[in-house]
């Protein structure tokens, strides 16, 4: 019996080591990693806290959300939401901000500036008073004290130029703008949304409620999505965006047509050229995102161009890529200087013209 025990002892030790290794890899190591990440996150948040999550429901009006050509939507009218802890009040028109009166005379006071755009323009991540449109309104009112001025922000996150054209056509009559501003971001040329769908790790459905609470798993989702796309040759956000800059692509043709249509519509209704504000760092855009191509397109179709002169960096939220309050102040400053320099607002009220 003693000989047999001595014979099997090495196998028992190997088996015991194997059990310990399996336990370490499957239980102990993940627990240590999770505990370490949570301790680190107390001092340096590794993800957006739940208190800063977005909440503002949408109302689909046309097409499909996933189809950049046909889709059109707004925020659910008369609702209250949150963006990074800031109030997100949606008025009866389905856009963020205060309500405004519909008017039947163009040129009547107040002088109205309509601002079209995407998530940057609607102010994701900042308080409503810190949006560049609201800052611009306050600065212009100080500059032209004899005029009544309103800057009406019609930005909706997820919009590109094709949706901004639809918003212009739908809201122009109600707003009766004297001047139209279009917020331009680097992804405005892209109407393809396949890249937006993240590829999640294949976790069994029964276990998903448990794993979804793990910080380790949540932090692994982004590298898993990158790896999955590489293995299956699925383009990522940057690759899809660069493809949209190809002049023969459907995306670019749609973008260029929308820019032209916006310009024609605005000129016909206001007799003033529209103004475009570039909402991205021009230094980086020149290197990677077709800045000159986009810039020249707007100029070719009669837009007045405005941009932030930066040193290669536009300040954004620490948790993701939306510009912060400092950037919004820079956008407002650029627009203010352009409007004043180009004499787009006179010191005297315009002549009233019936619709």
Backbone torsions as a table, in degrees:
resi	resn	phi	psi	omega
1	UNK	NA	-40.3	-179.8
2	UNK	-65.1	-37.9	178.7
3	UNK	-63.7	-42.4	178.8
4	UNK	-62.9	-42.3	179.7
5	UNK	-62.8	-42.1	178.7
6	UNK	-65.5	-35.7	179.8
7	UNK	-65.0	-42.8	-176.0
8	UNK	-84.2	-11.0	-176.4
9	UNK	-56.2	-47.6	179.3
10	UNK	-59.9	-37.2	178.7
11	UNK	-66.3	-38.4	177.6
12	UNK	-63.3	-39.9	-179.2
13	UNK	-66.3	-41.0	178.0
14	UNK	-63.5	-43.4	179.0
15	UNK	-62.6	-43.1	179.8
16	UNK	-63.0	-42.2	177.3
17	UNK	-63.1	-38.1	178.2
18	UNK	-64.5	-42.9	178.2
19	UNK	-62.5	-43.1	179.6
20	UNK	-63.6	-40.5	179.9
21	UNK	-64.1	-42.6	179.2
22	UNK	-63.6	-45.0	178.8
23	UNK	-62.1	-40.6	-179.9
24	UNK	-63.8	-45.3	-177.1
25	UNK	-71.3	-38.3	-172.8
26	UNK	-94.3	-24.0	-174.8
27	UNK	-122.6	-58.9	-171.1
28	UNK	-67.7	-50.1	-178.6
29	UNK	-59.9	-48.0	176.8
30	UNK	-59.5	-38.5	178.9
31	UNK	-65.4	-42.5	178.2
32	UNK	-64.2	-42.6	179.3
33	UNK	-62.8	-43.8	180.0
34	UNK	-63.8	-45.5	179.7
35	UNK	-62.8	-41.5	-179.4
36	UNK	-65.1	-43.5	179.6
37	UNK	-64.5	-39.8	179.5
38	UNK	-67.5	-36.9	176.3
39	UNK	-65.7	-42.4	178.2
40	UNK	-63.3	-38.8	-177.7
41	UNK	-67.3	-20.3	176.9
42	UNK	-65.4	-34.9	179.9
43	UNK	-94.9	-37.6	179.7
44	UNK	-129.2	95.6	-178.2
45	UNK	-53.0	128.0	-176.6
46	UNK	-94.1	-8.6	177.3
47	UNK	-151.8	167.4	-180.0
48	UNK	-65.3	123.4	178.6
49	UNK	-60.1	152.7	-179.1
50	UNK	-60.6	-28.4	-180.0
51	UNK	-68.7	-13.2	-178.5
52	UNK	-108.5	12.6	-178.7
53	UNK	-67.6	157.1	179.4
54	UNK	-85.7	141.2	173.0
55	UNK	-149.1	104.0	174.8
56	UNK	-159.6	97.7	-173.9
57	UNK	-65.5	151.4	-178.4
58	UNK	-104.7	158.7	174.5
59	UNK	-125.9	110.7	-178.7
60	UNK	-74.6	127.8	-178.6
61	UNK	-109.1	-23.5	-174.6
62	UNK	-159.0	140.3	173.0
63	UNK	67.7	-149.5	-179.1
64	UNK	-123.3	144.6	179.5
65	UNK	-57.6	-36.1	-176.0
66	UNK	-79.3	-7.4	-177.4
67	UNK	-108.6	105.8	-176.5
68	UNK	-66.1	-18.2	-179.9
69	UNK	-81.8	-40.5	-172.5
70	UNK	-100.9	-20.0	-170.3
71	UNK	-72.7	146.1	171.6
72	UNK	-156.1	132.2	-176.6
73	UNK	-152.3	173.5	175.3
74	UNK	-143.7	177.1	173.2
75	UNK	-77.6	153.5	178.9
76	UNK	-60.9	118.5	-175.6
77	UNK	-59.8	148.7	175.3
78	UNK	55.8	46.3	178.4
79	UNK	-123.9	163.4	177.2
80	UNK	-119.4	133.4	179.2
81	UNK	-137.2	-164.0	-179.4
82	UNK	-140.1	148.7	169.9
83	UNK	-142.9	108.6	-178.0
84	UNK	56.4	35.6	179.5
85	UNK	85.9	-8.3	178.7
86	UNK	-89.1	149.2	177.8
87	UNK	-63.1	140.6	178.5
88	UNK	-127.0	79.6	-179.7
89	UNK	-82.3	127.3	178.2
90	UNK	-106.9	124.9	-177.1
91	UNK	-81.9	-175.1	-174.9
92	UNK	-70.1	-13.9	178.4
93	UNK	-87.4	-7.2	178.8
94	UNK	86.2	22.9	175.1
95	UNK	-128.6	158.6	-178.3
96	UNK	-73.4	133.1	176.8
97	UNK	128.0	-176.2	-177.8
98	UNK	-72.8	160.6	174.9
99	UNK	-75.4	158.8	176.4
100	UNK	-138.3	154.6	-177.6
101	UNK	-83.2	138.2	173.3
102	UNK	-74.3	140.8	-179.5
103	UNK	-126.9	155.4	-176.0
104	UNK	-112.8	12.2	177.6
105	UNK	-133.4	127.5	176.6
106	UNK	-88.9	130.8	-179.0
107	UNK	103.2	-13.6	177.3
108	UNK	-71.9	158.0	174.2
109	UNK	-71.6	146.5	1.3
110	UNK	-81.9	161.3	171.9
111	UNK	-70.5	122.3	-173.4
112	UNK	-111.4	134.2	174.7
113	UNK	-114.6	119.7	177.1
114	UNK	-92.4	128.7	179.9
115	UNK	-115.3	122.8	178.3
116	UNK	-107.6	146.3	178.8
117	UNK	173.3	-167.2	-176.1
118	UNK	-111.1	-144.0	-175.4
119	UNK	-64.6	-30.4	177.4
120	UNK	-66.3	-43.5	-178.7
121	UNK	-68.7	-38.8	178.6
122	UNK	-73.3	-15.5	173.1
123	UNK	87.7	41.7	176.0
124	UNK	-62.1	126.5	177.5
125	UNK	93.4	-6.6	-179.8
126	UNK	-129.7	159.6	176.3
127	UNK	-68.9	154.9	-174.9
128	UNK	-61.2	-34.6	-179.2
129	UNK	-73.1	-13.8	-179.9
130	UNK	-97.2	1.6	175.9
131	UNK	-69.6	151.0	-177.5
132	UNK	-63.1	-31.4	178.3
133	UNK	-65.1	-43.4	-179.7
134	UNK	-69.5	-38.3	176.8
135	UNK	-64.5	-42.0	179.1
136	UNK	-59.8	-43.2	180.0
137	UNK	-58.8	-45.7	-179.1
138	UNK	-64.6	-41.5	-178.6
139	UNK	-68.4	-39.8	179.0
140	UNK	-68.1	-36.5	178.9
141	UNK	-65.0	-35.5	175.6
142	UNK	-68.9	-37.3	-178.3
143	UNK	-73.0	-34.1	-178.7
144	UNK	-121.7	73.4	-174.8
145	UNK	-65.4	-21.3	-179.8
146	UNK	-82.8	-8.0	-179.1
147	UNK	-107.6	148.1	167.7
148	UNK	-92.6	129.7	-173.7
149	UNK	-128.9	141.5	173.8
150	UNK	-135.5	130.7	172.4
151	UNK	-110.0	113.4	-174.0
152	UNK	-103.8	113.7	-175.4
153	UNK	-90.1	116.8	179.6
154	UNK	-111.2	24.1	-179.7
155	UNK	-69.6	141.0	176.3
156	UNK	-136.5	129.7	-176.3
157	UNK	-66.1	141.9	-177.3
158	UNK	94.9	-7.6	-179.1
159	UNK	-76.7	146.6	163.8
160	UNK	-116.4	-172.1	-175.1
161	UNK	-61.8	-31.8	-179.0
162	UNK	-66.5	-37.6	176.3
163	UNK	-74.8	-31.9	177.8
164	UNK	-65.4	-34.0	174.5
165	UNK	-62.9	-43.0	179.0
166	UNK	-64.8	-39.5	177.9
167	UNK	-64.4	-40.9	177.9
168	UNK	-59.4	-47.3	-178.7
169	UNK	-65.4	-37.6	-177.5
170	UNK	-73.7	-36.7	-170.3
171	UNK	-104.6	-7.5	-174.8
172	UNK	-59.9	-42.8	-177.8
173	UNK	-63.5	-40.8	-178.7
174	UNK	-72.0	-39.9	-177.5
175	UNK	-78.7	-42.0	-175.7
176	UNK	59.7	57.6	-172.3
177	UNK	-71.7	147.1	170.2
178	UNK	-90.7	-23.1	-178.6
179	UNK	-149.3	141.2	179.9
180	UNK	-119.8	131.0	177.9
181	UNK	-116.6	135.5	177.2
182	UNK	-115.4	120.8	174.5
183	UNK	-80.0	126.1	-174.7
184	UNK	-111.2	124.9	176.2
185	UNK	-120.9	164.9	-172.3
186	UNK	-64.5	-27.4	-177.3
187	UNK	-91.5	11.4	178.9
188	UNK	-65.2	-21.8	-179.8
189	UNK	-79.4	-9.3	-172.4
190	UNK	-104.3	124.4	175.5
191	UNK	-115.2	9.7	179.1
192	UNK	-98.2	129.6	-171.6
193	UNK	-120.0	14.5	179.4
194	UNK	-60.5	-34.5	-176.7
195	UNK	-67.3	-20.0	-176.2
196	UNK	-69.3	-23.0	-177.2
197	UNK	-82.6	110.0	-179.0
198	UNK	-73.4	144.3	177.2
199	UNK	-93.2	111.1	-174.8
200	UNK	-90.8	156.0	179.6
201	UNK	-62.4	141.8	-177.2
202	UNK	-74.6	81.8	178.9
203	UNK	-97.6	131.6	178.3
204	UNK	-53.0	141.4	-175.1
205	UNK	-56.7	-38.2	-178.6
206	UNK	-67.3	-29.3	-177.7
207	UNK	-91.7	-13.9	-174.9
208	UNK	-57.5	-42.4	179.1
209	UNK	-58.1	-30.8	-179.7
210	UNK	-80.1	-45.0	-178.2
211	UNK	-70.0	-28.2	-177.4
212	UNK	-65.0	-19.0	179.5
213	UNK	-87.4	-7.3	-176.3
214	UNK	-85.9	126.3	178.1
215	UNK	-64.7	-34.9	178.2
216	UNK	-57.8	-45.2	-179.1
217	UNK	-67.4	-43.0	-178.0
218	UNK	-63.9	-37.5	179.8
219	UNK	-73.8	-19.6	179.3
220	UNK	-85.7	-10.7	-175.4
221	UNK	-64.0	-42.4	-178.3
222	UNK	-65.6	-49.7	177.0
223	UNK	-63.9	-30.9	176.8
224	UNK	-65.8	-42.7	178.6
225	UNK	-60.3	-42.9	178.9
226	UNK	-62.3	-45.5	-178.8
227	UNK	-65.1	-41.9	-179.5
228	UNK	-61.7	-43.0	179.8
229	UNK	-65.2	-39.1	178.8
230	UNK	-63.6	-43.6	-177.3
231	UNK	-69.0	-32.1	-176.1
232	UNK	-107.2	10.3	176.8
233	UNK	55.9	45.2	177.5
234	UNK	-102.6	125.0	-176.1
235	UNK	-65.8	147.6	175.0
236	UNK	-93.6	-175.3	-175.6
237	UNK	-56.8	-48.4	-176.3
238	UNK	-65.0	-40.0	-178.7
239	UNK	-67.3	-41.6	178.8
240	UNK	-65.0	-40.6	-180.0
241	UNK	-63.7	-42.6	179.6
242	UNK	-65.9	-34.3	176.7
243	UNK	-65.1	-32.4	-178.4
244	UNK	-69.6	-15.3	178.6
245	UNK	-85.0	-8.1	176.9
246	UNK	-67.2	126.1	-170.7
247	UNK	-63.4	-23.8	179.3
248	UNK	-91.2	-1.4	-177.6
249	UNK	-76.0	154.2	177.1
250	UNK	-60.2	-39.7	-177.9
251	UNK	-61.0	-48.4	-177.6
252	UNK	-65.2	-42.2	179.1
253	UNK	-61.1	-40.1	178.4
254	UNK	-65.0	-43.1	178.7
255	UNK	-61.3	-49.5	-177.3
256	UNK	-63.4	-41.5	177.9
257	UNK	-62.8	-38.5	-179.6
258	UNK	-67.1	-41.1	177.4
259	UNK	-61.0	-45.0	179.4
260	UNK	-63.4	-43.8	-178.6
261	UNK	-66.2	-38.0	176.7
262	UNK	-62.0	-46.8	-179.6
263	UNK	-60.2	-46.9	-179.6
264	UNK	-62.6	-42.6	-178.5
265	UNK	-65.0	-45.5	-178.2
266	UNK	-64.6	-44.7	179.9
267	UNK	-61.7	-37.8	-179.6
268	UNK	-69.0	-29.7	-174.6
269	UNK	-101.4	-21.5	-178.0
270	UNK	-121.2	-14.3	-175.5
271	UNK	60.5	19.6	175.1
272	UNK	-129.7	144.3	178.0
273	UNK	-68.3	146.3	175.9
274	UNK	-71.3	159.3	-179.0
275	UNK	-115.0	134.6	178.0
276	UNK	-112.8	133.1	175.0
277	UNK	-113.8	123.7	-178.6
278	UNK	-84.0	122.4	-170.9
279	UNK	-104.8	31.9	179.5
280	UNK	-141.9	161.6	-179.7
281	UNK	-66.4	117.3	-174.8
282	UNK	-68.8	-30.7	179.8
283	UNK	-63.0	-48.6	178.6
284	UNK	-69.4	-37.8	-178.7
285	UNK	-63.6	-35.1	178.4
286	UNK	-64.9	-30.1	-178.0
287	UNK	-81.6	-36.8	-168.4
288	UNK	-126.6	-27.9	-165.2
289	UNK	-117.8	31.7	171.1
290	UNK	61.6	38.0	-176.8
291	UNK	-54.9	-51.5	-176.5
292	UNK	-60.6	-38.5	179.7
293	UNK	-63.8	-45.5	179.5
294	UNK	-68.7	-46.5	-179.4
295	UNK	-57.5	-48.0	-178.6
296	UNK	-65.8	-32.2	178.5
297	UNK	-63.9	-45.5	178.4
298	UNK	-63.9	-42.6	179.3
299	UNK	-65.2	-40.3	-179.2
300	UNK	-61.5	-28.9	-179.6
301	UNK	-100.9	21.1	167.6
302	UNK	89.5	9.3	179.1
303	UNK	-75.5	150.1	165.3
304	UNK	-88.5	133.2	-172.9
305	UNK	-105.8	136.7	176.7
306	UNK	-135.6	142.2	-179.4
307	UNK	-152.5	162.3	177.9
308	UNK	-89.0	126.6	174.8
309	UNK	-83.4	108.0	-174.6
310	UNK	-118.9	170.7	178.5
311	UNK	-99.9	26.3	179.0
312	UNK	99.0	14.9	-178.6
313	UNK	-154.1	127.0	173.0
314	UNK	-108.5	116.8	-176.8
315	UNK	-60.2	133.0	179.8
316	UNK	-126.8	173.4	175.8
317	UNK	-60.3	147.5	-179.6
318	UNK	-71.5	-15.1	-177.0
319	UNK	-100.6	-19.9	176.9
320	UNK	-165.1	-167.8	-164.8
321	UNK	-90.1	8.3	-179.8
322	UNK	-78.3	137.1	-179.6
323	UNK	-58.4	146.0	179.7
324	UNK	-94.9	-171.5	-175.2
325	UNK	-60.0	-37.1	-179.9
326	UNK	-62.4	-41.4	177.8
327	UNK	-65.9	-40.7	178.8
328	UNK	-61.8	-36.4	176.6
329	UNK	-64.9	-37.6	178.5
330	UNK	-67.1	-39.7	177.1
331	UNK	-62.0	-46.3	-179.2
332	UNK	-61.9	-39.7	179.4
333	UNK	-63.8	-42.3	179.2
334	UNK	-63.9	-44.5	178.7
335	UNK	-64.0	-43.8	-180.0
336	UNK	-57.6	-47.5	-178.9
337	UNK	-63.4	-39.8	179.9
338	UNK	-66.9	-45.3	-178.7
339	UNK	-62.5	-43.2	-179.4
340	UNK	-69.7	-45.3	-177.6
341	UNK	-64.3	-34.5	-178.3
342	UNK	-91.2	3.1	178.2
343	UNK	54.3	46.0	-178.5
344	UNK	-79.9	-12.7	174.2
345	UNK	-128.4	127.2	177.7
346	UNK	-91.2	163.8	178.7
347	UNK	-74.8	-16.2	-178.7
348	UNK	-110.4	145.9	179.2
349	UNK	-58.8	147.3	177.5
350	UNK	-73.4	162.2	175.9
351	UNK	-72.7	135.9	-178.1
352	UNK	-74.6	132.9	179.3
353	UNK	-127.0	125.0	178.8
354	UNK	-71.4	147.5	179.5
355	UNK	-70.8	NA	NA
